[in-house]
Amino acid sequence: MHFIRVFLAVLSCKLSRWAIRLLGRGGTAFPGRVALKICPDVLGVVSRNVRTILITGTNGKTTTSRMVEQAFIDTKKSYFSNKSGANLISGITAEFCMNATLTGKAKKEFAVIECDEAASKTVLKYLKPEVIVATNVFRDQLDRYGEITHTLNNIIEGISHSPESLLCLNADCSLIASIPSHVKNPTVFFGLNVPLERGDAKVLSDAPHCIHCKTEYEYDYRTYGHLGGFRCPKCGYSRPTPQYAVTEITAQDVDSSSVNMDLNGRDLFLHINLPAVYNIYNAAGAAAALDAFGFQRAEIAGALASFDCGFGRMEKFDLEGTPGRMMLVKNPAGCNQVMRYLAALPDAAMFVVCLNDKDADGTDISWIWDADFERLSTMGDRLTRVLVSGVRAEDMALRLKYAGVPADRMEIIHDYPTLVERMCQSEDRVFIMPTYTAMLDLRSTLQKRLGGKEFWE
Amino acid sequence: MSTTLRICHLYPDLLNLYGDRGNILCMKQRLAWRGIDAEITEVPAGAKADFANADLIFIGGGQDFEQEVLLSDLKSGKDKELKAAIQDGKTVLAICGGYQMLGNYYETWDGVRCDFIEAIDFYTVGSRERMIGNFAFRCGEHSGGSVVVGFENHSGKTYLGSGVEPLGRILAGSGNNGEDGGEGVRYRNVFGSYSHGPILPKNPSFCDFLLQTAIQTRHPDFCLEPLDDRFELAAHDAVLRSVLPDSEKSGI
């Protein structure tokens, strides 16, 4: 009888997705929920025989997925991915059902799947990826996820359901690097052998204490946040040596970075088609996963040099002649990296922040006080104008006042069409930093004005 | 006033979860804008505290992971010193976990009890449901009487001992326990609250009342001059409108 349930689940998933598309919407979660209702383990059936790379972690999931996916595109592989941020069990189930026959047989050979860190414990009960990439764990949406160790435990629980998967772990994240002490999976590590900050630098750390014995870590060097060459002086837990290591950052500018990598014993020069340090981490993770999956070095380098992420990940816009970039922020660690990128730019810039506090953004906005907006004031006169918007614009403006942004350069604009109008009028580059739901609203306003494809395509 | 306000930031390494840095930043700036220096001394776990030479002690909120470290550090002597400082009339701002820590104990919902420093007569009991969201309360007369807005996120329900006053009365949200309408604690010069957000930046009247309390222990006649609080009040009023849509009409 099970195959009838599978048949009905896949059928209703396809029908409801088709109906939703007919209505002109981009819903991805609902068809998956329908399928799961009819057949709770349908994901296990429709994902059988699909060679999958799954990417999870707090920051960098989407970007890493796009990097990995580019290699599948370039080599014309038969693959699919969950593109539109449908990264919970429902969205992932829907994507697999859509790529299966009505009898539940996979139609594609490969899948590149981004998975929400909290959802991984459920998803991995059914989906057995060939490779699992874990990017990092940062403090994020405490109102939803609770403590940072809770997030880590969700990932560990998920992995324990899939003991054959090759783990591709961030060696520099003391939380992620502790996963092998709980599971027996084959494991490789990636990381940055590049001291970006001194070991004793005062930084915002989301994990200052040893995950095993709670002693404060010491650092040989830091890269950002709690990432870096950590070691526990008491129990000896320390950063594992990564087989996939960035050995040198040779260039960084407004649009890209270039690095040298040790790719499990072989040298690889990478030109990464996105700027900022956190994308170097994403590239290292993607390169490790692709190499482990059997891709050639030239294919890996080609993918990283040409991928296009979009969807608020350093996404480029042409604001009627003014270059703009949108950088989604979700938490203090990610936000600090955006600040660091902005503060290092040589040219004048307009900065736009849109802060919402809806469920998908996190209803608690206290994190803006932990993020290092003070870096903005180090830009001095290069920061020509700051526009503040979103449901919590007033809180954001107050934060910027305390960060030292001059009041006469700051303006609260709640209305998005007016906001976009002002961005288009800017003579300087525009950097837009929205939270998740603010990004959705802002993108739709931008699309109305500038044209462009719908985000779920 | 050519003086310095000495702020002791207790456990910045352990209790720093909800933008607590914003409270320090806010106190420092609001003093600086009035020409008063703030000297911030961080006292992490393992370091010796000198509460006697502080004008104001700030304790933030934290997560359970580090709680053992915190409790064992308190037991090494800081508990008695902090208690003595409170009895002595030191001004203290304590948020969430830092607030709970000043009470008698915390009991989890399944009955595990964790003893705290017993500086003030109250206790906290864990519940399965979290009290979470934007909220507002009005401070009592002894705390300046202003309306404070913030964000609460706690599963502990706090019950004050008889004769112990709350910091304020809830206008919207849960506060101490969601039952008796009280929020936080007010005892000698201690201000305890579940409000992070963080509490001080968008509640300038409350912040100034706190700073003035601290300054007046050494300079009894000192009054802080008013500042341009347009940004602060805009943020305050926006939250108040969202939790109490009729607030303007009813003149809160």
HADDOCK unambig.tbl for C-alpha pairs under 7 A between the chains (distance, minus, plus):
assign (segid A and resid 147 and name CA) (segid B and resid 63 and name CA) 6.48 0.50 0.50
assign (segid A and resid 364 and name CA) (segid B and resid 151 and name CA) 6.78 0.50 0.50
assign (segid A and resid 365 and name CA) (segid B and resid 197 and name CA) 6.80 0.50 0.50
assign (segid A and resid 366 and name CA) (segid B and resid 18 and name CA) 5.54 0.50 0.50
assign (segid A and resid 366 and name CA) (segid B and resid 19 and name CA) 5.04 0.50 0.50
assign (segid A and resid 366 and name CA) (segid B and resid 197 and name CA) 4.53 0.50 0.50
assign (segid A and resid 366 and name CA) (segid B and resid 198 and name CA) 5.88 0.50 0.50
assign (segid A and resid 367 and name CA) (segid B and resid 18 and name CA) 6.25 0.50 0.50
assign (segid A and resid 367 and name CA) (segid B and resid 19 and name CA) 5.33 0.50 0.50
assign (segid A and resid 369 and name CA) (segid B and resid 19 and name CA) 4.74 0.50 0.50
assign (segid A and resid 369 and name CA) (segid B and resid 21 and name CA) 6.45 0.50 0.50
assign (segid A and resid 369 and name CA) (segid B and resid 22 and name CA) 5.04 0.50 0.50
assign (segid A and resid 370 and name CA) (segid B and resid 19 and name CA) 4.97 0.50 0.50
assign (segid A and resid 370 and name CA) (segid B and resid 21 and name CA) 6.24 0.50 0.50
assign (segid A and resid 394 and name CA) (segid B and resid 234 and name CA) 5.97 0.50 0.50
assign (segid A and resid 394 and name CA) (segid B and resid 235 and name CA) 4.54 0.50 0.50
assign (segid A and resid 395 and name CA) (segid B and resid 235 and name CA) 5.00 0.50 0.50
assign (segid A and resid 397 and name CA) (segid B and resid 231 and name CA) 6.97 0.50 0.50
assign (segid A and resid 398 and name CA) (segid B and resid 231 and name CA) 5.51 0.50 0.50
assign (segid A and resid 398 and name CA) (segid B and resid 232 and name CA) 6.13 0.50 0.50
assign (segid A and resid 398 and name CA) (segid B and resid 235 and name CA) 6.96 0.50 0.50
